[in-house]
Amino acid sequence: MSTTTTSRPTVRDTPPRQTTPRTGRRLRALVGAAYAAPTAVMVGLFFLVPLALVVWMSLNRWPLLGKPKFNAPANYSGIPEDELLRSAAWFTVKYTVIITVLLFVVAFGLALLVQHRRPGVGFFRTAFFLPMAVGFASASLLFLGFLSDEIGPVTDLLSWLGLVDGYVSWTSGSPDSALASAVLLVLWRFAGFTMLILLTGLHAIPPDVYEAARVDGANRWQTFGRITLPLMRPTIALVLTLMTTGSLLAFDQFWILTRGGPDNSTTSLVMVIYREAFVRLDLGSAAGISVVLLAALLVFNAIQFRVLRRRSS
């Protein structure tokens, strides 16, 4: 009886396929694109598409109720002839200069005040930042009540101290008092937030630099001018950009506090855009002003960054 032996075929282990550097880069690029796709879709839907629509609206006579009609470049050629728009542009620039200087000085002073750790500093940091927790519209209504000549406590307190005689209309009595009311509101609301950004920049400066300056005999003013300010330039650039952009786009404080008065003396550019769109019902004209304002903001911020970058280099 014979037995036959069947030999099993030998299975050779195949080495794993190696990934080439080019394939790896392509895979990483696809993974990165997959992560960035949701953000890109959101930016496209909620920024690029509305921006393109605004540009298209600016080239048309676009009533709020009715059929649009192409009329380019009428919405742009009529901008220099609008007296209210010229007045609002001058007021917005003046307000931007005033609030940028005052807010930066106050916020930088607060940041220097609470820079070092000492007893009670945490309380003051929280107290300075606390107004930021209040919504801007709510803060405007709060100041409107405080400054009211009928129910507000400010006039009564100043009268009791003998600083004013009778009732004073802070928000609508004169252009200067109306502007001062809005400036005071913005300082109260945003000084703590700006202080926090500047405080972050101050803490990023190495302590060894200050120690070396003290060893060399530098006083406080020399240390501040030659060490603190130069090393704070990136943070200062960010703060100035935020302040100037927010000031040029000011709306809430003037719409709630002053309604643009008295005699349109506190009417900002964004208020003019609002009136064109929802009072005169001309969306095309409002879109044209918006495009011009956007272009001015882009040019201004580009110049500002270039100047600050050149000084820091």
Secondary structure as GFF3:
##gff-version 3
##sequence-region A 1 313
A	DSSP	alpha_helix	21	43	.	.	.	ID=ss1
A	DSSP	pi_helix	44	48	.	.	.	ID=ss2
A	DSSP	alpha_helix	49	58	.	.	.	ID=ss3
A	DSSP	beta_strand	60	61	.	.	.	ID=ss4
A	DSSP	beta_strand	69	70	.	.	.	ID=ss5
A	DSSP	alpha_helix	74	77	.	.	.	ID=ss6
A	DSSP	alpha_helix	83	113	.	.	.	ID=ss7
A	DSSP	alpha_helix	121	129	.	.	.	ID=ss8
A	DSSP	three_ten_helix	130	133	.	.	.	ID=ss9
A	DSSP	alpha_helix	136	146	.	.	.	ID=ss10
A	DSSP	alpha_helix	153	160	.	.	.	ID=ss11
A	DSSP	alpha_helix	175	203	.	.	.	ID=ss12
A	DSSP	alpha_helix	207	215	.	.	.	ID=ss13
A	DSSP	alpha_helix	220	223	.	.	.	ID=ss14
A	DSSP	pi_helix	224	228	.	.	.	ID=ss15
A	DSSP	alpha_helix	229	231	.	.	.	ID=ss16
A	DSSP	alpha_helix	233	248	.	.	.	ID=ss17
A	DSSP	alpha_helix	252	257	.	.	.	ID=ss18
A	DSSP	alpha_helix	269	278	.	.	.	ID=ss19
A	DSSP	alpha_helix	283	312	.	.	.	ID=ss20
###
